[in-house]
Amino acid sequence: MNTIAIIGNIAAVCTTAAFFPQVAKIARTKHVADLSLPMYLIFSFGVLCWFIYGILIKSAPVIAANGITFILSVYILFMIARYR
């Protein structure tokens, strides 16, 4: 694995893992009042586009990271809709 691939994999892990604490906190507290619905809508659409892009360029790190991040962001959107 070359340096570029290593950096890409590290970036994918970090940006995806960054969502787990927010998801865990929402699951635990059911508190979503301070979260921005427009931000998560735009973010989720962007992540979906990155996921599709990853499929088109056949990049496993882009596909995996954005697929997982999309699922997490949709969960947050669902929780915002449910608990607001």
N, C-alpha and C positions, 0 to 999 in steps of 0.2 A: 504494500500500500504506500503510495507516495505522499509527500507532505501536503499537497493540496487536498487529497482525499481525507487525510487525517484531520485537517482543519475543518473540512466540511462535515465530517462525522461528529467532531466535538461540538461544532455550532448546532447541528441538528439535535444532539442530546441536550445541550444546555437550553435552547429555546423551547424545546418540548417539555423538559423537566420543570421549567419555570412556571408552568400552569398547574402542576400538581398541588402545590400549597394552597392556591386559590380555590381549586375544586374541593380539596379536603376541608378547607375552612367553611365553604358554603354548605357542604354536605353535613358538617357538624353543627353549624349555627343556624342555618336556614336564613341568614341575614344577607340580603342583596340590595338593600336600599341605597347604598353608596356606590353601586356599580353603574356604569354608563351603558344603557341599552344601545344607543347609536354606535358607541365605540365597539362593542362586541359584535354588532351586526356587520359593520364595515370590516372588522378584523376577521370574522368568520368567512366572509366572502373572499377576502384577500388570501386567506389560508387555503380555501378551496381552489382558488386560481393557481396557487403555488403547487398544490397537490396534482392538479391537471397538468400543469407544466412539467412536473416531475415525471408523470406518466409519459408525456410526449417525448421527453429527452431521455427516458429510460434511466433515471437516476434514483437508485434505491434509497440513499439518505434523504433526498428531497421528498420522495413518496412516503416513506415511513414517518419522518418527522411531521410532515404536514397532514398526513392522514390521522395520526394520533392527536395532534394539536387541534385539528378540525373537530374531532369527536369531543375533546375536552371543552372547546369553545361553544359547541352546540349544547353540551350539558349545562354550561353556565347560562346560556341564553334560555334554555328550558327552565332553569331554576329562577332566573329573573322573572320570567312570565308567570311562573307558579307562585312565587312568594311576594310579589309586589302588590 
